[in-house]
Amino acid sequence: MNKQQIKSAFEAVNHVYNKAGFDNAYKAWKPLMSNLFKNQQYRDLIELYEKADFIPPDFETAYSYQQTGNISAAADIYEILLSSPSLKNNTAILNNLSNIKKNNGEIEAAFKLIKRARRIDPNDKIININYEVLSQIATDNKNKKDSFRSSLENLSRETEWAISKLLKFIDNVKKESSYVNGTIAIPQWKFKVLMSTDDSKATSLKDQWIQKGYILATSNRDSNRTNIYEINPYLEAALNKIKPIKINQQWFDGFENINQETLTAIDYFNLLTLIQKVNKKYQSLMQRDFNELVFNYLTKNKKATIILAGSFIELLFTYHCEKKKVKNIEYTTAKNKKTKIKLYNCKMHDFLDYFKEQTTHPMSKTIQPIGNIARIYRNFIHPGNEFSSKEMLDDSKMEICFHSVVQLMKSLIK
């Protein structure tokens, strides 16, 4: 039907309504509506429906709304129709409303509707296909919910730091405009922002949380091809009830202090490259001890830093002497006696006394500051010395020892 024919037909229906009332008008409307519906003129049908308040909602109207994209209006009409005793078992209405609810993510409601339709007509192929699809989705959703619930058992083993990061993450996620129905698209770079940490820790935490079931990496992506994640819906409530394991706050602060910025500030990457110049015999040992030294320095473990610094200096001296073909260390003791010690048996004081007598050696010029390190090292390596000296172990001593190691590395490794 063209526009003029539709207009004329509708005017006729409207005339009947004005002259003969609702029942007669509806009888006159039905052929016009059927014609438009048969020819898939859904927009024209809706236009007429919205013009006249005497036209009651019916299946054709709901379907037309559905076909033209007004899903909300279609669903409302289907709900009204199902409340009617004569239409409550209409399988077409049940099926269509089920599809709408499925597409809206209302899986439980959709599954109930399609089950009703299948009980009424178990042989309908379309209904059976939709039933199988929804049955699988419902099963998957149940398994996912069970998995989300069971994942909460992991929370009792989480540290206070980990709990704080989870709470911070959830709080920040909820502020995002893209957070809808428990899901959010998160580019990789943004995890560090949402967790309030650096890149490496954010990547590690994300992987752990996925493995533990705190977040789910879905197979979906948004329009920008960004991965979509689902947040465990039971997580926040459980976090607010949990009593996390109490751990030294210094460890948390220290762990947060290890990042690319702080490592660059102490020249870590260049120093690590410097160690690559060392022969294979010493290289792995230096890498291990230097990494442990840096870790303890950045986490403010003062005593460990001082002890490791002293040990590392001994390692540097041993490497340097062996490189110079020195197999034995010889020096004069305070009692004017000559002492000769095999290189691998030397301690810090042996090296200091040896270099002190090597007046032409560059190390002789820096022996005094290294002697200060040796004193700090000696006083704090044994608890008895610490008690007797009554000297405070503070940050300044740690800083002296660490930066002395750095300078010695640059001097002795060429």
C-alpha positions as CSV (number, residue, x, y, z in Angstrom):
1,M,0.0,0.0,0.0
2,N,1.2,3.5,-0.8
3,K,1.0,6.5,1.5
4,Q,-2.2,7.8,0.1
5,Q,-4.0,4.4,0.3
6,I,-2.9,4.0,3.9
7,K,-4.1,7.5,4.7
8,S,-7.5,6.9,3.1
9,A,-7.9,3.5,4.8
10,F,-7.0,4.9,8.2
11,E,-9.4,7.8,7.8
12,A,-12.1,5.3,7.1
13,V,-11.3,3.4,10.3
14,N,-11.3,6.6,12.3
15,H,-14.7,7.5,10.8
16,V,-16.1,4.2,12.0
17,Y,-14.7,4.8,15.4
18,N,-16.4,8.2,15.6
19,K,-19.7,6.9,14.4
20,A,-20.0,3.3,15.6
21,G,-17.5,3.1,18.6
22,F,-14.5,1.0,19.5
23,D,-15.6,-2.5,18.6
24,N,-16.6,-1.7,15.1
25,A,-13.5,0.5,14.6
26,Y,-11.2,-2.4,15.7
27,K,-12.9,-4.7,13.2
28,A,-12.3,-2.1,10.5
29,W,-8.7,-1.7,11.6
30,K,-7.8,-5.4,11.5
31,P,-7.8,-5.8,7.7
32,L,-5.6,-2.6,7.3
33,M,-3.2,-3.8,10.0
34,S,-3.0,-7.3,8.4
35,N,-2.3,-5.9,5.0
36,L,0.5,-3.7,6.3
37,F,2.0,-6.5,8.4
38,K,1.8,-9.0,5.5
39,N,3.7,-6.5,3.3
40,Q,6.3,-5.8,6.1
41,Q,5.3,-2.2,6.2
42,Y,6.2,-2.1,9.9
43,R,6.9,1.6,10.2
44,D,3.6,2.5,8.6
45,L,1.8,0.2,10.9
46,I,3.4,1.7,14.0
47,E,2.7,5.2,12.7
48,L,-1.0,4.5,12.6
49,Y,-1.0,2.7,15.9
50,E,0.6,5.7,17.6
51,K,-2.0,8.1,16.0
52,A,-5.1,6.4,17.3
53,D,-5.8,5.5,21.0
54,F,-8.6,3.2,20.0
55,I,-6.2,0.6,18.5
56,P,-5.3,-2.0,21.2
57,P,-1.8,-3.5,21.3
58,D,-1.5,-6.9,19.6
59,F,1.2,-9.3,18.3
60,E,1.6,-7.5,15.0
61,T,2.2,-4.2,16.7
62,A,4.8,-5.6,19.1
63,Y,6.6,-7.5,16.2
64,S,6.6,-4.3,14.2
65,Y,8.3,-2.4,17.0
66,Q,10.8,-5.2,17.3
67,Q,11.6,-5.1,13.6
68,T,12.1,-1.3,13.6
69,G,14.4,-1.4,16.5
70,N,12.2,-0.1,19.3
71,I,12.9,-3.2,21.5
72,S,11.6,-1.6,24.7
73,A,8.2,-0.9,23.2
74,A,8.0,-4.4,21.8
75,A,8.8,-6.0,25.1
76,D,6.2,-3.9,26.9
77,I,3.5,-5.0,24.5
78,Y,4.6,-8.7,24.6
79,E,4.4,-8.5,28.5
80,I,0.8,-7.0,28.2
81,L,-0.3,-9.7,25.8
82,L,1.1,-12.5,28.0
83,S,-1.0,-11.2,30.9
84,S,-4.1,-11.9,28.9
85,P,-5.6,-15.4,29.7
86,S,-6.2,-16.0,26.0
87,L,-2.6,-15.2,25.0
88,K,-0.6,-16.5,28.0
89,N,0.3,-19.7,26.1
90,N,1.0,-18.0,22.7
91,T,4.4,-19.6,21.7
92,A,5.2,-16.9,19.2
93,I,4.9,-14.2,22.0
94,L,6.9,-16.3,24.5
95,N,9.6,-17.0,22.0
96,N,10.0,-13.4,20.8
97,L,10.0,-12.0,24.4
98,S,12.5,-14.6,25.3
99,N,14.8,-13.5,22.5
100,I,14.5,-9.8,23.6
101,K,15.4,-10.7,27.2
102,K,18.3,-12.9,26.1
103,N,19.7,-10.0,24.0
104,N,19.3,-7.7,27.1
105,G,21.3,-10.2,29.2
106,E,18.3,-11.3,31.2
107,I,19.2,-15.0,30.8
108,E,17.2,-16.4,33.7
109,A,14.0,-14.7,32.6
110,A,14.6,-15.6,28.9
111,F,15.1,-19.2,29.8
112,K,11.9,-19.4,31.8
113,L,9.9,-18.0,28.8
114,I,11.4,-20.4,26.3
115,K,10.8,-23.4,28.6
116,R,7.2,-22.4,28.8
117,A,7.0,-22.2,25.0
118,R,8.7,-25.6,24.6
119,R,6.3,-27.3,27.0
120,I,3.4,-25.9,25.0
121,D,4.9,-26.9,21.6
122,P,7.8,-29.4,22.0
123,N,8.0,-29.9,18.2
124,D,8.6,-26.4,17.1
125,K,12.1,-26.3,15.5
126,I,12.8,-22.6,16.2
127,I,11.7,-22.9,19.8
128,N,13.9,-26.0,20.2
129,I,16.9,-24.2,18.8
130,N,16.4,-21.2,21.0
131,Y,15.9,-23.5,24.0
132,E,19.2,-25.3,23.4
133,V,21.0,-22.0,23.0
134,L,19.6,-20.6,26.2
135,S,20.1,-23.9,28.0
136,Q,23.8,-23.8,27.3
137,I,24.0,-20.1,28.2
138,A,22.2,-20.8,31.5
139,T,24.5,-23.7,32.3
140,D,27.6,-21.6,31.5
141,N,26.3,-18.8,33.6
142,K,25.7,-21.1,36.5
143,N,29.2,-22.6,36.2
144,K,30.6,-19.0,36.1
145,K,28.7,-18.0,39.2
146,D,29.8,-21.1,41.0
147,S,33.4,-20.4,40.0
148,F,33.1,-16.7,41.1
149,R,31.8,-17.9,44.5
150,S,34.5,-20.5,45.0
151,S,37.2,-18.0,44.1
152,L,36.4,-16.0,47.2
153,E,38.1,-18.8,49.2
154,N,41.4,-17.3,48.0
155,L,40.8,-14.1,49.8
156,S,41.6,-15.5,53.2
157,R,45.2,-16.1,52.0
158,E,45.7,-12.6,50.6
159,T,47.9,-10.0,52.2
160,E,46.8,-6.6,53.4
161,W,48.6,-5.1,50.4
162,A,46.8,-7.4,47.9
163,I,43.4,-6.6,49.5
164,S,44.1,-2.9,49.3
165,K,44.9,-3.2,45.6
166,L,41.7,-5.1,44.9
167,L,39.6,-2.5,46.7
168,K,41.3,0.3,45.0
169,F,40.8,-1.4,41.6
170,I,37.1,-2.0,42.2
171,D,36.6,1.6,43.4
172,N,38.3,3.0,40.4
173,V,36.5,0.7,37.9
174,K,33.1,1.8,39.3
175,K,34.0,5.4,38.4
176,E,34.6,4.5,34.8
177,S,31.7,5.4,32.4
178,S,32.4,2.2,30.4
179,Y,31.6,0.1,33.5
180,V,28.2,-1.5,32.7
181,N,26.6,-4.5,34.4
182,G,29.8,-5.7,36.0
183,T,31.9,-5.5,32.8
184,I,34.4,-3.0,31.5
185,A,36.8,-2.6,28.6
186,I,40.3,-2.1,29.9
187,P,43.4,-1.5,27.7
188,Q,46.6,-3.1,29.1
189,W,48.1,0.3,29.9
190,K,45.2,1.3,32.1
191,F,45.5,-1.5,34.7
192,K,48.3,0.3,36.4
193,V,46.1,3.4,36.7
194,L,43.1,1.4,38.1
195,M,45.4,-0.5,40.5
196,S,47.5,2.6,41.4
197,T,50.8,0.8,40.8
198,D,53.4,0.5,38.1
199,D,53.3,-1.5,34.8
200,S,55.1,-4.7,35.9
201,K,53.1,-5.1,39.2
202,A,49.9,-4.3,37.4
203,T,50.6,-7.0,34.8
204,S,51.5,-9.5,37.5
205,L,48.4,-8.7,39.6
206,K,46.1,-8.9,36.6
207,D,47.3,-12.3,35.7
208,Q,47.0,-13.5,39.3
209,W,43.5,-12.1,39.7
210,I,42.3,-13.8,36.5
211,Q,43.8,-17.1,37.7
212,K,42.2,-16.7,41.1
213,G,38.8,-15.8,39.6
214,Y,38.6,-12.2,40.9
215,I,38.2,-10.9,37.3
216,L,37.3,-12.7,34.1
217,A,38.8,-12.0,30.8
218,T,35.9,-12.5,28.4
219,S,36.3,-13.2,24.7
220,N,34.6,-10.0,23.8
221,R,36.0,-6.7,22.7
222,D,34.6,-3.2,22.4
223,S,34.4,-1.0,19.3
224,N,38.1,-0.1,19.8
225,R,39.1,-3.8,19.9
226,T,39.8,-3.4,23.6
227,N,39.5,-6.5,25.8
228,I,36.4,-6.6,28.0
229,Y,36.7,-8.0,31.6
230,E,34.0,-9.0,34.0
231,I,34.4,-8.2,37.7
232,N,33.5,-11.0,40.1
233,P,30.1,-9.8,41.3
234,Y,30.6,-11.2,44.8
235,L,34.1,-9.8,45.3
236,E,33.5,-6.3,46.7
237,A,31.1,-7.6,49.5
238,A,33.6,-10.3,50.4
239,L,36.5,-7.9,50.5
240,N,34.7,-5.6,52.9
241,K,34.3,-8.6,55.3
242,I,37.7,-10.2,55.0
243,K,40.4,-9.8,57.6
244,P,43.6,-9.7,55.6
245,I,46.9,-11.2,56.7
246,K,48.9,-8.5,58.5
247,I,52.3,-8.0,57.0
248,N,55.0,-5.4,57.8
249,Q,53.9,-2.2,56.1
250,Q,57.6,-1.5,55.2
251,W,57.4,-4.5,52.8
252,F,54.4,-3.0,51.0
253,D,56.0,0.4,50.8
254,G,59.3,-1.2,49.6
255,F,57.6,-3.3,47.0
256,E,55.8,-0.3,45.6
257,N,59.2,1.5,45.5
258,I,60.6,-1.0,43.0
259,N,59.8,0.4,39.5
260,Q,61.5,1.6,36.4
261,E,61.7,5.1,37.7
262,T,63.5,4.2,40.9
263,L,65.8,1.7,39.1
264,T,66.8,4.3,36.6
265,A,67.5,6.8,39.3
266,I,70.2,4.5,40.9
267,D,71.6,3.7,37.4
268,Y,70.6,0.0,37.8
269,F,70.2,-0.8,34.1
270,N,73.6,0.6,33.2
271,L,75.3,-1.1,36.1
272,L,73.7,-4.4,35.1
273,T,75.1,-3.9,31.6
274,L,78.5,-3.2,33.2
275,I,78.4,-6.6,34.9
276,Q,78.0,-8.2,31.4
277,K,81.6,-7.2,30.8
278,V,82.8,-9.5,33.6
279,N,84.1,-12.9,32.7
280,K,81.7,-15.9,33.1
281,K,83.3,-17.1,36.3
282,Y,82.2,-14.0,38.2
283,Q,79.3,-12.8,36.1
284,S,76.4,-14.9,37.5
285,L,77.6,-14.4,41.1
286,M,77.8,-10.6,40.6
287,Q,74.4,-10.5,38.9
288,R,72.8,-12.5,41.8
289,D,74.4,-10.4,44.6
290,F,73.9,-7.1,42.9
291,N,70.2,-7.8,42.3
292,E,69.8,-8.8,45.9
293,L,71.6,-5.7,47.0
294,V,69.4,-3.4,44.9
295,F,66.2,-5.2,46.1
296,N,67.1,-4.7,49.8
297,Y,68.2,-1.1,49.2
298,L,65.0,-0.1,47.5
299,T,62.9,-1.9,50.1
300,K,64.8,-0.1,52.8
301,N,66.1,-3.2,54.5
302,K,69.1,-1.4,56.1
303,K,71.0,-4.3,57.7
304,A,70.6,-6.5,54.7
305,T,71.8,-3.7,52.4
306,I,74.9,-3.1,54.6
307,I,75.8,-6.8,54.8
308,L,75.3,-7.4,51.1
309,A,77.2,-4.2,50.2
310,G,80.2,-5.5,52.3
311,S,80.0,-8.9,50.7
312,F,79.7,-7.4,47.2
313,I,82.8,-5.2,47.8
314,E,84.8,-8.3,48.8
315,L,83.6,-9.9,45.5
316,L,84.7,-6.9,43.5
317,F,88.1,-6.9,45.2
318,T,88.5,-10.6,44.5
319,Y,87.5,-10.2,40.9
320,H,89.9,-7.2,40.5
321,C,92.9,-9.0,42.0
322,E,92.4,-12.2,40.0
323,K,92.1,-10.2,36.9
324,K,95.4,-8.6,37.8
325,K,96.9,-12.1,38.2
326,V,97.2,-11.6,42.0
327,K,96.9,-15.1,43.6
328,N,98.0,-14.1,47.2
329,I,97.4,-11.0,49.2
330,E,100.5,-9.7,51.1
331,Y,100.6,-6.9,53.6
332,T,102.3,-5.8,56.9
333,T,100.2,-6.2,60.1
334,A,100.2,-3.7,62.9
335,K,102.9,-5.7,64.7
336,N,105.2,-5.3,61.7
337,K,104.7,-8.9,60.5
338,K,104.3,-9.9,56.9
339,T,101.1,-11.7,56.2
340,K,100.4,-13.7,53.1
341,I,96.9,-15.0,52.4
342,K,95.4,-16.9,49.5
343,L,93.1,-14.6,47.5
344,Y,89.9,-16.7,48.0
345,N,90.5,-16.6,51.8
346,C,90.7,-12.8,52.1
347,K,88.2,-10.8,54.1
348,M,87.4,-7.1,53.8
349,H,90.2,-6.0,56.2
350,D,92.8,-8.0,54.3
351,F,92.0,-6.2,51.1
352,L,92.0,-2.8,52.8
353,D,95.5,-3.4,54.3
354,Y,96.8,-4.8,51.0
355,F,95.6,-1.8,49.0
356,K,96.8,0.6,51.6
357,E,100.4,-0.5,50.9
358,Q,99.9,-0.4,47.1
359,T,100.7,3.3,46.9
360,T,100.7,3.3,43.1
361,H,97.4,1.6,42.9
362,P,94.4,3.8,42.3
363,M,92.6,2.0,45.1
364,S,95.0,3.4,47.7
365,K,93.4,6.8,47.2
366,T,89.9,5.6,48.1
367,I,90.9,3.3,51.0
368,Q,89.7,5.7,53.7
369,P,86.1,5.9,52.6
370,I,86.1,2.1,52.0
371,G,87.4,1.8,55.5
372,N,84.3,3.6,56.8
373,I,82.2,1.1,55.0
374,A,84.2,-1.7,56.5
375,R,83.6,-0.3,60.0
376,I,79.8,-0.1,59.4
377,Y,79.8,-3.6,57.9
378,R,81.8,-5.0,60.9
379,N,79.7,-3.2,63.5
380,F,76.4,-4.5,62.2
381,I,77.1,-7.9,60.8
382,H,77.2,-9.4,64.3
383,P,74.5,-8.5,66.9
384,G,77.1,-8.4,69.7
385,N,78.9,-5.6,68.0
386,E,75.7,-3.7,67.6
387,F,74.9,-4.0,71.3
388,S,78.4,-3.0,72.4
389,S,78.8,0.0,70.0
390,K,75.3,1.3,70.8
391,E,75.4,2.8,67.3
392,M,72.2,3.5,65.5
393,L,71.5,1.7,62.2
394,D,70.0,4.5,60.1
395,D,69.4,5.3,56.5
396,S,72.6,7.3,56.1
397,K,74.8,4.2,56.8
398,M,72.8,2.3,54.2
399,E,73.1,5.1,51.7
400,I,76.9,5.2,52.2
401,C,77.3,1.5,51.7
402,F,75.1,1.3,48.6
403,H,76.6,4.2,46.8
404,S,80.1,3.1,47.6
405,V,79.4,-0.2,45.9
406,V,78.1,1.7,42.8
407,Q,81.3,3.8,42.6
408,L,83.5,0.8,43.1
409,M,81.8,-1.0,40.3
410,K,82.4,1.8,38.0
411,S,86.0,2.0,39.0
412,L,86.9,-1.7,39.0
413,I,84.8,-3.0,36.1
414,K,86.2,-1.8,32.8
